[in-house]
Amino acid sequence: MADLMELNYTVSNEDFTRAGEASSDVKKKLKQLGVSPDAIRKVAIALYEGEINMIIHAYGGKIKVTISENAITLVLADKGPGIADVEKAMQAGYSTAPDKVRSLGFGAGMGLPNMKKNSDQMDIQTEIGVGTTVTMVINI
Amino acid sequence: MKVIELTKLDGFTSVSLLKDTDITGVFCCDLLSVAMGKAPAGSAWVTVMANVNTLAVASLTDVACIILAEGVSFDESLIEKAKEEGIAVFKTDLPVFEAALQIHKSL
C-alpha cells in the first residue's frame, strides 16, 4: 500500500502558545484530501494531546504523520525522561503534570486515555532517561 | 439557533466574528483535555478558561462558538487570533450554568 503523503513537525519545549500547530496543519491537509470529518477529529484530538504531552513532559519532540490509502499513522518521538509506569499513565485521572500546567487547563490525566480512545491502534515504547515513542494508527 | 442569533440574548456580547453556523447543543467544561475529547462539533462551548489553548481546542473540535462566562475575556492578541482562525467568541458576565441555560432554552 503506497503512502500518499508524509508530514513532519517539530514540537518545541515549554511553548504552550504553539501547541496545536501540528494538529491544525494536519487537520487542514486531511480536509483538503477529503478524509471523513470523524477520522479528522480523531486525528486532531490524538495529535493535539500528544503535542501537549511532549511540551509538558518531554522538552518537545518530533512528529511524523503518514497518510496512506486507508490509515493515518502518527509517530510522536521525544528524548524526554520516559514514562515510569505506562499502565498507571494510561489510567484516566492519573497525572504527573506540574501545577503551572494545570492552571492552563491541562494535566487532568486525560491525555494518554484520550489518545487511546481516538486511535484504532496505539503503541508506546519508552525507556527511562532515553525517551518515548508513541505510535497511533487511525483507520480511514 | 444560529451563532449570530446569540447577540439577541441578554448579556451576551460578540468579541470576535459572527457566523451563520447552527448551534446544535451546549457544552460546559474548563479542563481543556476533557473539552478536547468530549466537546461535540457544532456545540456552543461555555468556559472560563481564556488562553490561547482554548482557541486551539475550539478549532480542533469544530465547536460552533466559544462562550466566555463569569466576565472573563480574551486579550486583544487572542481576539485577533480568533478572528484569523474564524472562531466565533462571545463573552458574558453570567455564571457558566446560567449562560448555558440561556442558550439551551433558545435552541
gemmi code that builds the backbone of each chain (N, CA, C; Angstrom):
import gemmi

chains = {
    "A": [
        ("MET", (0.843, -1.194, 0.000), (0.000, 0.000, 0.000), (0.890, 1.261, 0.000)),
        ("ALA", (0.721, 2.093, -0.973), (1.589, 3.261, -1.107), (1.181, 4.369, -0.143)),
        ("ASP", (2.184, 5.038, 0.408), (1.897, 6.200, 1.240), (1.624, 7.391, 0.339)),
        ("LEU", (0.555, 8.107, 0.660), (0.177, 9.245, -0.172), (0.945, 10.499, 0.218)),
        ("MET", (1.241, 10.608, 1.520), (1.842, 11.855, 1.990), (2.531, 11.634, 3.324)),
        ("GLU", (3.661, 12.318, 3.510), (4.312, 12.272, 4.819), (4.541, 13.700, 5.298)),
        ("LEU", (4.173, 13.952, 6.542), (4.325, 15.293, 7.106), (5.204, 15.208, 8.349)),
        ("ASN", (6.101, 16.170, 8.498), (6.993, 16.169, 9.660), (6.912, 17.488, 10.408)),
        ("TYR", (6.903, 17.405, 11.731), (6.802, 18.605, 12.565), (7.772, 18.495, 13.736)),
        ("THR", (8.172, 19.653, 14.227), (8.982, 19.687, 15.450), (8.161, 20.409, 16.514)),
        ("VAL", (8.060, 19.802, 17.697), (7.349, 20.441, 18.806), (8.399, 21.044, 19.724)),
        ("SER", (8.261, 22.352, 19.995), (9.286, 22.989, 20.819), (8.977, 22.845, 22.304)),
        ("ASN", (10.011, 22.948, 23.087), (9.915, 22.747, 24.523), (9.156, 23.872, 25.222)),
        ("GLU", (8.245, 23.534, 26.115), (7.615, 24.508, 27.021), (6.882, 25.638, 26.307)),
        ("ASP", (6.554, 25.482, 25.043), (5.888, 26.577, 24.345), (4.411, 26.265, 24.125)),
        ("PHE", (3.614, 26.607, 25.138), (2.189, 26.300, 25.069), (1.445, 27.126, 24.032)),
        ("THR", (2.027, 28.284, 23.678), (1.324, 29.124, 22.709), (1.351, 28.485, 21.324)),
        ("ARG", (2.320, 27.586, 21.118), (2.405, 26.962, 19.797), (1.815, 25.558, 19.774)),
        ("ALA", (1.329, 25.112, 20.924), (0.716, 23.776, 20.970), (-0.473, 23.745, 20.033)),
        ("GLY", (-0.563, 22.727, 19.245), (-1.694, 22.609, 18.334), (-1.355, 22.995, 16.908)),
        ("GLU", (-0.144, 23.520, 16.707), (0.223, 23.919, 15.339), (0.263, 22.721, 14.393)),
        ("ALA", (0.868, 21.642, 14.862), (0.941, 20.438, 14.030), (-0.469, 19.889, 13.777)),
        ("SER", (-1.258, 19.779, 14.853), (-2.615, 19.228, 14.698), (-3.456, 20.066, 13.738)),
        ("SER", (-3.358, 21.397, 13.880), (-4.131, 22.275, 12.989), (-3.722, 22.069, 11.540)),
        ("ASP", (-2.417, 21.974, 11.315), (-1.929, 21.827, 9.955), (-2.366, 20.480, 9.360)),
        ("VAL", (-2.247, 19.430, 10.162), (-2.652, 18.096, 9.686), (-4.148, 18.101, 9.391)),
        ("LYS", (-4.911, 18.738, 10.286), (-6.366, 18.800, 10.099), (-6.704, 19.455, 8.753)),
        ("LYS", (-6.049, 20.584, 8.464), (-6.293, 21.282, 7.193), (-5.976, 20.383, 5.998)),
        ("LYS", (-4.822, 19.713, 6.079), (-4.404, 18.870, 4.950), (-5.376, 17.698, 4.744)),
        ("LEU", (-5.846, 17.117, 5.856), (-6.774, 15.980, 5.734), (-8.107, 16.438, 5.140)),
        ("LYS", (-8.501, 17.660, 5.501), (-9.742, 18.221, 4.938), (-9.606, 18.355, 3.427)),
        ("GLN", (-8.444, 18.879, 3.018), (-8.198, 19.045, 1.577), (-8.214, 17.698, 0.856)),
        ("LEU", (-7.761, 16.659, 1.562), (-7.722, 15.334, 0.946), (-9.091, 14.662, 0.945)),
        ("GLY", (-10.052, 15.282, 1.632), (-11.403, 14.738, 1.643), (-11.607, 13.595, 2.628)),
        ("VAL", (-10.754, 13.518, 3.652), (-10.913, 12.497, 4.695), (-12.187, 12.810, 5.501)),
        ("SER", (-12.863, 11.781, 6.000), (-14.136, 11.984, 6.700), (-13.933, 12.820, 7.965)),
        ("PRO", (-14.930, 13.682, 8.292), (-14.821, 14.552, 9.467), (-14.577, 13.766, 10.754)),
        ("ASP", (-15.149, 12.578, 10.845), (-14.991, 11.747, 12.022), (-13.523, 11.337, 12.216)),
        ("ALA", (-12.892, 10.896, 11.144), (-11.483, 10.494, 11.207), (-10.597, 11.702, 11.473)),
        ("ILE", (-10.937, 12.840, 10.862), (-10.137, 14.059, 11.066), (-10.171, 14.469, 12.536)),
        ("ARG", (-11.362, 14.394, 13.131), (-11.499, 14.771, 14.534), (-10.634, 13.864, 15.435)),
        ("LYS", (-10.666, 12.573, 15.131), (-9.862, 11.626, 15.907), (-8.373, 11.956, 15.805)),
        ("VAL", (-7.922, 12.193, 14.580), (-6.511, 12.519, 14.362), (-6.149, 13.809, 15.099)),
        ("ALA", (-7.026, 14.819, 14.977), (-6.746, 16.119, 15.589), (-6.637, 15.996, 17.109)),
        ("ILE", (-7.554, 15.258, 17.720), (-7.544, 15.096, 19.176), (-6.312, 14.315, 19.619)),
        ("ALA", (-6.069, 13.179, 18.965), (-4.946, 12.320, 19.346), (-3.619, 13.077, 19.213)),
        ("LEU", (-3.488, 13.818, 18.124), (-2.240, 14.527, 17.866), (-2.061, 15.711, 18.813)),
        ("TYR", (-3.137, 16.428, 19.079), (-3.053, 17.582, 19.975), (-2.664, 17.139, 21.380)),
        ("GLU", (-3.279, 16.084, 21.856), (-2.926, 15.554, 23.183), (-1.453, 15.140, 23.203)),
        ("GLY", (-1.005, 14.545, 22.111), (0.390, 14.145, 22.009), (1.324, 15.341, 22.041)),
        ("GLU", (0.947, 16.392, 21.319), (1.748, 17.620, 21.312), (1.860, 18.191, 22.725)),
        ("ILE", (0.708, 18.275, 23.394), (0.677, 18.819, 24.759), (1.568, 17.965, 25.675)),
        ("ASN", (1.467, 16.656, 25.551), (2.290, 15.770, 26.379), (3.779, 16.028, 26.159)),
        ("MET", (4.147, 16.198, 24.903), (5.568, 16.415, 24.614), (6.042, 17.749, 25.184)),
        ("ILE", (5.156, 18.743, 25.203), (5.532, 20.049, 25.765), (5.622, 19.968, 27.295)),
        ("ILE", (4.638, 19.309, 27.906), (4.617, 19.238, 29.377), (5.767, 18.383, 29.904)),
        ("HIS", (5.922, 17.205, 29.313), (6.771, 16.199, 29.953), (8.125, 15.958, 29.292)),
        ("ALA", (8.248, 16.280, 28.007), (9.390, 15.704, 27.286), (10.284, 16.696, 26.556)),
        ("TYR", (10.248, 17.970, 26.944), (11.068, 19.015, 26.302), (10.875, 19.030, 24.775)),
        ("GLY", (9.668, 18.806, 24.330), (9.401, 18.829, 22.889), (9.745, 17.506, 22.226)),
        ("GLY", (9.662, 17.489, 20.904), (9.968, 16.250, 20.188), (9.608, 16.360, 18.718)),
        ("LYS", (9.577, 15.212, 18.069), (9.309, 15.180, 16.625), (8.018, 14.408, 16.341)),
        ("ILE", (7.300, 14.883, 15.340), (6.067, 14.210, 14.927), (6.182, 13.836, 13.454)),
        ("LYS", (5.830, 12.592, 13.158), (5.769, 12.190, 11.748), (4.361, 11.668, 11.477)),
        ("VAL", (3.734, 12.225, 10.471), (2.382, 11.806, 10.099), (2.450, 11.175, 8.713)),
        ("THR", (2.005, 9.945, 8.620), (1.991, 9.285, 7.318), (0.546, 9.007, 6.919)),
        ("ILE", (0.188, 9.496, 5.758), (-1.174, 9.298, 5.277), (-1.132, 8.279, 4.148)),
        ("SER", (-1.827, 7.189, 4.326), (-1.898, 6.205, 3.250), (-3.357, 6.043, 2.841)),
        ("GLU", (-3.616, 5.117, 1.977), (-4.946, 4.984, 1.398), (-6.038, 4.717, 2.441)),
        ("ASN", (-5.710, 3.866, 3.437), (-6.770, 3.572, 4.402), (-6.406, 3.775, 5.871)),
        ("ALA", (-5.301, 4.457, 6.122), (-4.971, 4.762, 7.520), (-4.057, 5.976, 7.634)),
        ("ILE", (-4.131, 6.602, 8.794), (-3.209, 7.695, 9.105), (-2.376, 7.235, 10.296)),
        ("THR", (-1.061, 7.300, 10.148), (-0.180, 6.861, 11.227), (0.536, 8.064, 11.821)),
        ("LEU", (0.431, 8.191, 13.136), (1.073, 9.291, 13.842), (2.201, 8.722, 14.691)),
        ("VAL", (3.413, 9.206, 14.476), (4.533, 8.757, 15.310), (5.083, 9.976, 16.043)),
        ("LEU", (5.018, 9.936, 17.366), (5.485, 11.053, 18.190), (6.685, 10.591, 18.999)),
        ("ALA", (7.851, 11.112, 18.656), (9.077, 10.656, 19.317), (9.709, 11.790, 20.108)),
        ("ASP", (10.081, 11.496, 21.348), (10.763, 12.510, 22.153), (11.973, 11.918, 22.852)),
        ("LYS", (12.834, 12.813, 23.312), (14.007, 12.396, 24.087), (13.810, 12.839, 25.529)),
        ("GLY", (12.585, 12.687, 26.000), (12.236, 13.109, 27.358), (12.651, 12.084, 28.398)),
        ("PRO", (12.095, 12.208, 29.600), (12.522, 11.357, 30.715), (11.978, 9.931, 30.653)),
        ("GLY", (11.071, 9.652, 29.739), (10.465, 8.318, 29.695), (9.307, 8.219, 30.681)),
        ("ILE", (8.453, 7.215, 30.500), (7.284, 7.033, 31.376), (7.591, 5.873, 32.332)),
        ("ALA", (7.587, 6.178, 33.630), (7.983, 5.169, 34.616), (6.982, 4.009, 34.683)),
        ("ASP", (5.708, 4.327, 34.654), (4.690, 3.288, 34.772), (3.603, 3.532, 33.723)),
        ("VAL", (3.752, 2.873, 32.585), (2.853, 3.130, 31.451), (1.410, 2.777, 31.824)),
        ("GLU", (1.248, 1.673, 32.559), (-0.102, 1.240, 32.919), (-0.825, 2.312, 33.738)),
        ("LYS", (-0.085, 2.888, 34.689), (-0.646, 3.960, 35.518), (-0.933, 5.199, 34.670)),
        ("ALA", (0.013, 5.533, 33.794), (-0.133, 6.721, 32.945), (-1.354, 6.617, 32.036)),
        ("MET", (-1.738, 5.381, 31.722), (-2.896, 5.165, 30.850), (-4.218, 5.316, 31.593)),
        ("GLN", (-4.171, 5.344, 32.942), (-5.414, 5.479, 33.709), (-5.910, 6.919, 33.637)),
        ("ALA", (-7.202, 7.081, 33.332), (-7.796, 8.413, 33.287), (-7.681, 9.035, 34.681)),
        ("GLY", (-7.189, 10.260, 34.739), (-7.100, 10.957, 36.019), (-5.736, 10.877, 36.662)),
        ("TYR", (-4.879, 9.944, 36.217), (-3.530, 9.872, 36.770), (-2.655, 10.878, 36.046)),
        ("SER", (-1.997, 11.750, 36.803), (-1.189, 12.780, 36.163), (0.045, 13.110, 36.983)),
        ("THR", (1.138, 13.433, 36.299), (2.339, 13.903, 36.986), (2.642, 15.333, 36.545)),
        ("ALA", (1.645, 15.990, 35.924), (1.876, 17.341, 35.409), (1.994, 18.346, 36.561)),
        ("PRO", (2.878, 19.341, 36.408), (3.029, 20.364, 37.451), (1.836, 21.336, 37.509)),
        ("ASP", (1.708, 22.061, 38.627), (0.574, 22.977, 38.831), (0.463, 24.046, 37.742)),
        ("LYS", (1.611, 24.510, 37.255), (1.623, 25.548, 36.224), (0.803, 25.088, 35.008)),
        ("VAL", (0.965, 23.807, 34.693), (0.281, 23.222, 33.544), (-1.216, 23.086, 33.828)),
        ("ARG", (-1.526, 22.741, 35.076), (-2.938, 22.598, 35.458), (-3.675, 23.923, 35.359)),
        ("SER", (-2.973, 25.009, 35.689), (-3.625, 26.316, 35.648), (-3.966, 26.712, 34.216)),
        ("LEU", (-3.356, 26.059, 33.235), (-3.677, 26.338, 31.835), (-4.820, 25.461, 31.321)),
        ("GLY", (-5.294, 24.570, 32.172), (-6.416, 23.723, 31.774), (-6.018, 22.330, 31.330)),
        ("PHE", (-4.746, 21.990, 31.573), (-4.284, 20.651, 31.204), (-3.883, 19.887, 32.467)),
        ("GLY", (-3.278, 18.737, 32.268), (-2.756, 17.987, 33.402), (-3.826, 17.267, 34.196)),
        ("ALA", (-4.946, 16.952, 33.547), (-6.032, 16.263, 34.247), (-5.889, 14.743, 34.144)),
        ("GLY", (-4.807, 14.302, 33.538), (-4.625, 12.860, 33.396), (-5.525, 12.263, 32.326)),
        ("MET", (-5.842, 13.071, 31.327), (-6.728, 12.607, 30.255), (-5.990, 12.430, 28.928)),
        ("GLY", (-4.760, 12.865, 28.878), (-4.029, 12.892, 27.607), (-3.896, 11.533, 26.954)),
        ("LEU", (-3.188, 10.619, 27.614), (-2.999, 9.289, 27.020), (-4.327, 8.544, 26.829)),
        ("PRO", (-5.245, 8.581, 27.818), (-6.549, 7.923, 27.581), (-7.284, 8.492, 26.356)),
        ("ASN", (-7.225, 9.828, 26.182), (-7.849, 10.440, 25.001), (-7.180, 9.956, 23.715)),
        ("MET", (-5.873, 9.809, 23.768), (-5.142, 9.360, 22.584), (-5.537, 7.927, 22.235)),
        ("LYS", (-5.653, 7.098, 23.263), (-6.029, 5.700, 23.020), (-7.460, 5.609, 22.472)),
        ("LYS", (-8.341, 6.398, 23.108), (-9.755, 6.376, 22.724), (-9.953, 6.777, 21.261)),
        ("ASN", (-9.106, 7.679, 20.805), (-9.295, 8.215, 19.452), (-8.466, 7.519, 18.381)),
        ("SER", (-7.693, 6.509, 18.791), (-6.939, 5.802, 17.753), (-7.371, 4.337, 17.685)),
        ("ASP", (-7.184, 3.741, 16.524), (-7.567, 2.339, 16.351), (-6.483, 1.409, 16.868)),
        ("GLN", (-5.237, 1.899, 16.838), (-4.129, 1.145, 17.425), (-3.208, 2.139, 18.084)),
        ("MET", (-2.680, 1.770, 19.251), (-1.708, 2.659, 19.889), (-0.619, 1.838, 20.551)),
        ("ASP", (0.619, 2.281, 20.345), (1.747, 1.558, 20.921), (2.684, 2.570, 21.584)),
        ("ILE", (3.142, 2.242, 22.794), (4.072, 3.133, 23.490), (5.390, 2.408, 23.751)),
        ("GLN", (6.474, 2.958, 23.233), (7.809, 2.434, 23.532), (8.497, 3.483, 24.391)),
        ("THR", (8.903, 3.103, 25.591), (9.508, 4.116, 26.464), (10.658, 3.546, 27.268)),
        ("GLU", (11.664, 4.385, 27.493), (12.800, 3.960, 28.298), (13.213, 5.134, 29.178)),
        ("ILE", (13.318, 4.856, 30.464), (13.657, 5.919, 31.410), (14.992, 6.568, 31.033)),
        ("GLY", (14.972, 7.886, 30.957), (16.195, 8.636, 30.651), (16.553, 8.667, 29.177)),
        ("VAL", (15.801, 7.975, 28.352), (16.118, 7.903, 26.920), (15.033, 8.598, 26.080)),
        ("GLY", (13.790, 8.270, 26.367), (12.712, 8.915, 25.626), (11.527, 8.000, 25.400)),
        ("THR", (10.538, 8.548, 24.714), (9.295, 7.819, 24.469), (8.895, 7.984, 23.011)),
        ("THR", (8.418, 6.901, 22.424), (7.830, 6.991, 21.083), (6.424, 6.406, 21.144)),
        ("VAL", (5.458, 7.235, 20.788), (4.068, 6.790, 20.747), (3.656, 6.683, 19.286)),
        ("THR", (3.138, 5.541, 18.913), (2.652, 5.350, 17.541), (1.145, 5.110, 17.586)),
        ("MET", (0.416, 5.877, 16.811), (-1.037, 5.713, 16.755), (-1.471, 5.543, 15.301)),
        ("VAL", (-2.421, 4.647, 15.106), (-2.970, 4.446, 13.768), (-4.464, 4.731, 13.816)),
        ("ILE", (-4.912, 5.559, 12.903), (-6.339, 5.849, 12.787), (-6.786, 5.395, 11.399)),
        ("ASN", (-7.712, 4.465, 11.371), (-8.205, 3.965, 10.083), (-9.098, 4.986, 9.408)),
        ("ILE", (-8.989, 5.052, 8.083), (-9.867, 5.996, 7.366), (-10.639, 5.277, 6.258)),
    ],
    "B": [
        ("MET", (-30.815, 27.162, 16.361), (-30.328, 28.518, 16.596), (-28.966, 28.714, 15.940)),
        ("LYS", (-28.793, 29.879, 15.348), (-27.512, 30.148, 14.704), (-26.619, 30.988, 15.623)),
        ("VAL", (-25.308, 30.875, 15.410), (-24.345, 31.588, 16.247), (-24.666, 33.087, 16.282)),
        ("ILE", (-24.996, 33.640, 15.126), (-25.253, 35.080, 15.025), (-26.422, 35.521, 15.917)),
        ("GLU", (-27.353, 34.585, 16.183), (-28.527, 34.911, 16.998), (-28.213, 35.044, 18.491)),
        ("LEU", (-27.012, 34.633, 18.885), (-26.627, 34.781, 20.299), (-26.590, 36.250, 20.716)),
        ("THR", (-26.393, 37.135, 19.740), (-26.352, 38.562, 20.064), (-27.697, 39.054, 20.589)),
        ("LYS", (-28.768, 38.288, 20.298), (-30.101, 38.689, 20.776), (-30.310, 38.336, 22.243)),
        ("LEU", (-29.468, 37.443, 22.774), (-29.633, 37.042, 24.165), (-29.092, 38.130, 25.093)),
        ("ASP", (-29.825, 38.361, 26.183), (-29.400, 39.368, 27.153), (-28.038, 39.052, 27.740)),
        ("GLY", (-27.143, 40.020, 27.693), (-25.861, 39.861, 28.379), (-24.792, 39.145, 27.582)),
        ("PHE", (-25.072, 38.791, 26.342), (-24.051, 38.136, 25.514), (-23.480, 39.146, 24.515)),
        ("THR", (-22.168, 39.287, 24.498), (-21.532, 40.219, 23.576), (-20.545, 39.471, 22.692)),
        ("SER", (-20.631, 39.731, 21.394), (-19.678, 39.105, 20.475), (-18.344, 39.844, 20.563)),
        ("VAL", (-17.242, 39.114, 20.667), (-15.930, 39.772, 20.685), (-15.082, 39.380, 19.477)),
        ("SER", (-15.580, 38.449, 18.679), (-14.820, 38.039, 17.501), (-15.712, 38.239, 16.285)),
        ("LEU", (-15.895, 37.209, 15.482), (-16.743, 37.376, 14.314), (-18.077, 36.653, 14.502)),
        ("LEU", (-19.049, 37.015, 13.684), (-20.373, 36.390, 13.764), (-20.510, 35.401, 12.624)),
        ("LYS", (-21.121, 34.279, 12.919), (-21.240, 33.249, 11.890), (-22.674, 32.781, 11.751)),
        ("ASP", (-22.923, 32.194, 10.615), (-24.250, 31.714, 10.286), (-24.413, 30.234, 10.678)),
        ("THR", (-23.389, 29.711, 11.372), (-23.364, 28.288, 11.727), (-24.461, 27.945, 12.727)),
        ("ASP", (-25.019, 26.745, 12.600), (-26.017, 26.270, 13.564), (-25.355, 25.858, 14.869)),
        ("ILE", (-26.024, 26.171, 15.970), (-25.596, 25.655, 17.271), (-26.444, 24.410, 17.547)),
        ("THR", (-25.789, 23.289, 17.755), (-26.532, 22.035, 17.889), (-26.655, 21.568, 19.337)),
        ("GLY", (-25.984, 22.268, 20.260), (-26.051, 21.874, 21.659), (-25.179, 22.790, 22.490)),
        ("VAL", (-25.123, 22.532, 23.800), (-24.291, 23.350, 24.678), (-23.346, 22.422, 25.432)),
        ("PHE", (-22.099, 22.844, 25.567), (-21.119, 22.027, 26.273), (-20.380, 22.917, 27.272)),
        ("CYS", (-20.268, 22.453, 28.527), (-19.585, 23.241, 29.556), (-18.383, 22.481, 30.097)),
        ("CYS", (-17.215, 23.088, 30.053), (-16.040, 22.438, 30.638), (-14.858, 23.402, 30.618)),
        ("ASP", (-14.065, 23.369, 31.703), (-12.877, 24.224, 31.750), (-11.580, 23.443, 31.588)),
        ("LEU", (-11.647, 22.163, 31.805), (-10.435, 21.368, 31.603), (-10.279, 21.116, 30.111)),
        ("LEU", (-9.217, 21.650, 29.552), (-9.084, 21.596, 28.097), (-8.936, 20.170, 27.580)),
        ("SER", (-8.289, 19.308, 28.343), (-8.139, 17.919, 27.906), (-9.484, 17.222, 27.822)),
        ("VAL", (-10.363, 17.532, 28.760), (-11.697, 16.934, 28.728), (-12.486, 17.532, 27.563)),
        ("ALA", (-12.411, 18.845, 27.430), (-13.107, 19.512, 26.325), (-12.619, 18.969, 24.986)),
        ("MET", (-11.317, 18.745, 24.898), (-10.724, 18.221, 23.664), (-11.371, 16.890, 23.279)),
        ("GLY", (-11.545, 16.037, 24.263), (-12.089, 14.715, 23.969), (-13.597, 14.687, 23.852)),
        ("LYS", (-14.287, 15.627, 24.504), (-15.737, 15.499, 24.626), (-16.575, 16.579, 23.944)),
        ("ALA", (-16.023, 17.755, 23.691), (-16.847, 18.833, 23.130), (-17.431, 18.415, 21.784)),
        ("PRO", (-18.758, 18.360, 21.661), (-19.336, 17.948, 20.380), (-19.132, 19.016, 19.307)),
        ("ALA", (-18.840, 18.581, 18.097), (-18.761, 19.523, 16.974), (-20.108, 20.225, 16.868)),
        ("GLY", (-20.086, 21.518, 16.635), (-21.330, 22.261, 16.472), (-21.917, 22.796, 17.759)),
        ("SER", (-21.291, 22.491, 18.904), (-21.862, 22.963, 20.171), (-21.356, 24.364, 20.517)),
        ("ALA", (-22.127, 25.030, 21.398), (-21.650, 26.276, 21.996), (-20.889, 25.858, 23.249)),
        ("TRP", (-19.613, 26.197, 23.312), (-18.754, 25.740, 24.413), (-18.615, 26.864, 25.433)),
        ("VAL", (-19.157, 26.608, 26.625), (-19.110, 27.614, 27.683), (-17.952, 27.299, 28.623)),
        ("THR", (-17.069, 28.282, 28.845), (-15.889, 28.047, 29.679), (-15.425, 29.335, 30.340)),
        ("VAL", (-14.615, 29.200, 31.379), (-13.954, 30.368, 31.962), (-12.448, 30.324, 31.675)),
        ("MET", (-12.049, 29.341, 30.902), (-10.631, 29.191, 30.571), (-10.331, 30.007, 29.331)),
        ("ALA", (-9.657, 31.118, 29.502), (-9.422, 32.011, 28.367), (-7.936, 32.132, 28.068)),
        ("ASN", (-7.361, 31.137, 27.429), (-5.984, 31.285, 26.963), (-5.876, 30.766, 25.529)),
        ("VAL", (-4.687, 30.841, 24.982), (-4.509, 30.520, 23.565), (-4.907, 29.067, 23.257)),
        ("ASN", (-4.777, 28.207, 24.255), (-5.123, 26.806, 24.035), (-6.637, 26.589, 23.929)),
        ("THR", (-7.413, 27.516, 24.522), (-8.868, 27.456, 24.367), (-9.218, 27.546, 22.876)),
        ("LEU", (-8.517, 28.454, 22.183), (-8.751, 28.619, 20.739), (-8.341, 27.362, 19.973)),
        ("ALA", (-7.212, 26.779, 20.368), (-6.749, 25.566, 19.681), (-7.772, 24.444, 19.836)),
        ("VAL", (-8.286, 24.274, 21.054), (-9.268, 23.210, 21.296), (-10.554, 23.488, 20.504)),
        ("ALA", (-10.984, 24.745, 20.493), (-12.212, 25.102, 19.756), (-12.046, 24.785, 18.276)),
        ("SER", (-10.880, 25.123, 17.753), (-10.626, 24.902, 16.337), (-10.581, 23.409, 16.016)),
        ("LEU", (-9.907, 22.641, 16.873), (-9.741, 21.214, 16.581), (-11.027, 20.421, 16.778)),
        ("THR", (-11.881, 20.867, 17.682), (-13.120, 20.115, 17.935), (-14.275, 20.600, 17.053)),
        ("ASP", (-14.066, 21.704, 16.322), (-15.120, 22.254, 15.467), (-16.362, 22.669, 16.229)),
        ("VAL", (-16.208, 23.205, 17.452), (-17.384, 23.748, 18.142), (-17.884, 24.962, 17.357)),
        ("ALA", (-19.165, 25.291, 17.540), (-19.743, 26.395, 16.772), (-19.223, 27.736, 17.266)),
        ("CYS", (-19.011, 27.839, 18.581), (-18.508, 29.087, 19.153), (-18.019, 28.853, 20.577)),
        ("ILE", (-17.261, 29.833, 21.079), (-16.808, 29.816, 22.481), (-17.621, 30.868, 23.231)),
        ("ILE", (-18.117, 30.513, 24.405), (-18.775, 31.493, 25.279), (-17.903, 31.648, 26.517)),
        ("LEU", (-17.331, 32.815, 26.719), (-16.532, 33.064, 27.918), (-17.474, 33.597, 28.993)),
        ("ALA", (-17.649, 32.830, 30.071), (-18.605, 33.184, 31.119), (-17.910, 33.869, 32.291)),
        ("GLU", (-18.711, 34.286, 33.255), (-18.185, 34.891, 34.500), (-17.348, 36.142, 34.245)),
        ("GLY", (-17.593, 36.815, 33.126), (-16.882, 38.064, 32.863), (-15.430, 37.921, 32.432)),
        ("VAL", (-14.974, 36.673, 32.208), (-13.588, 36.540, 31.734), (-13.523, 36.954, 30.261)),
        ("SER", (-12.346, 37.353, 29.813), (-12.253, 37.733, 28.402), (-10.876, 37.416, 27.840)),
        ("PHE", (-10.809, 37.417, 26.532), (-9.548, 37.241, 25.827), (-8.859, 38.596, 25.728)),
        ("ASP", (-7.528, 38.607, 25.727), (-6.854, 39.877, 25.445), (-6.888, 40.122, 23.928)),
        ("GLU", (-6.431, 41.311, 23.530), (-6.517, 41.722, 22.124), (-5.873, 40.711, 21.171)),
        ("SER", (-4.706, 40.194, 21.562), (-3.989, 39.291, 20.650), (-4.797, 38.000, 20.427)),
        ("LEU", (-5.485, 37.545, 21.483), (-6.289, 36.324, 21.328), (-7.539, 36.588, 20.496)),
        ("ILE", (-8.099, 37.779, 20.634), (-9.268, 38.138, 19.825), (-8.866, 38.166, 18.343)),
        ("GLU", (-7.694, 38.746, 18.088), (-7.186, 38.766, 16.705), (-6.992, 37.353, 16.172)),
        ("LYS", (-6.426, 36.497, 17.023), (-6.164, 35.114, 16.611), (-7.477, 34.381, 16.331)),
        ("ALA", (-8.492, 34.637, 17.170), (-9.798, 34.009, 16.976), (-10.371, 34.416, 15.619)),
        ("LYS", (-10.239, 35.698, 15.297), (-10.743, 36.188, 14.004), (-9.998, 35.520, 12.849)),
        ("GLU", (-8.676, 35.470, 12.993), (-7.853, 34.824, 11.954), (-8.282, 33.386, 11.701)),
        ("GLU", (-8.594, 32.707, 12.790), (-8.926, 31.284, 12.664), (-10.416, 31.046, 12.430)),
        ("GLY", (-11.171, 32.137, 12.344), (-12.589, 32.004, 12.044), (-13.401, 31.421, 13.193)),
        ("ILE", (-12.995, 31.734, 14.434), (-13.723, 31.210, 15.592), (-14.591, 32.315, 16.196)),
        ("ALA", (-15.890, 32.030, 16.333), (-16.816, 32.985, 16.953), (-16.652, 32.907, 18.469)),
        ("VAL", (-16.514, 34.076, 19.113), (-16.341, 34.123, 20.574), (-17.297, 35.155, 21.161)),
        ("PHE", (-17.987, 34.772, 22.234), (-18.864, 35.693, 22.948), (-18.412, 35.768, 24.391)),
        ("LYS", (-18.727, 36.896, 25.034), (-18.475, 36.936, 26.482), (-19.752, 37.345, 27.199)),
        ("THR", (-19.822, 36.926, 28.443), (-20.979, 37.262, 29.259), (-20.560, 37.317, 30.723)),
        ("ASP", (-21.265, 38.128, 31.511), (-20.982, 38.166, 32.951), (-21.705, 37.043, 33.677)),
        ("LEU", (-22.591, 36.331, 32.985), (-23.347, 35.253, 33.619), (-22.416, 34.121, 34.066)),
        ("PRO", (-22.810, 33.412, 35.136), (-22.064, 32.210, 35.505), (-22.219, 31.139, 34.415)),
        ("VAL", (-21.363, 30.142, 34.440), (-21.357, 29.103, 33.398), (-22.736, 28.463, 33.235)),
        ("PHE", (-23.354, 28.051, 34.357), (-24.639, 27.352, 34.256), (-25.713, 28.254, 33.653)),
        ("GLU", (-25.779, 29.492, 34.151), (-26.795, 30.423, 33.648), (-26.605, 30.687, 32.158)),
        ("ALA", (-25.361, 30.872, 31.758), (-25.070, 31.139, 30.348), (-25.518, 29.959, 29.480)),
        ("ALA", (-25.150, 28.748, 29.932), (-25.500, 27.549, 29.186), (-27.025, 27.393, 29.126)),
        ("LEU", (-27.693, 27.673, 30.229), (-29.146, 27.532, 30.289), (-29.842, 28.495, 29.311)),
        ("GLN", (-29.353, 29.729, 29.270), (-29.927, 30.714, 28.349), (-29.852, 30.209, 26.906)),
        ("ILE", (-28.691, 29.667, 26.556), (-28.518, 29.184, 25.175), (-29.393, 27.961, 24.945)),
        ("HIS", (-29.378, 27.072, 25.905), (-30.157, 25.833, 25.790), (-31.642, 26.143, 25.565)),
        ("LYS", (-32.149, 27.115, 26.302), (-33.569, 27.487, 26.187), (-33.897, 28.050, 24.802)),
        ("SER", (-32.876, 28.634, 24.170), (-33.119, 29.270, 22.862), (-32.870, 28.348, 21.686)),
        ("LEU", (-32.388, 27.147, 21.953), (-32.064, 26.242, 20.837), (-33.310, 25.861, 20.037)),
    ],
}
model = gemmi.Model(1)
for chain_id, residues in chains.items():
    chain = gemmi.Chain(chain_id)
    for i, (resn, *xyz) in enumerate(residues, 1):
        res = gemmi.Residue()
        res.name, res.seqid = resn, gemmi.SeqId(i, " ")
        for name, pos in zip(("N", "CA", "C"), xyz):
            atom = gemmi.Atom()
            atom.name, atom.element = name, gemmi.Element(name[0])
            atom.pos, atom.b_iso = gemmi.Position(*pos), 0.0
            res.add_atom(atom)
        chain.add_residue(res)
    model.add_chain(chain)
structure = gemmi.Structure()
structure.add_model(model)
structure.setup_entities()
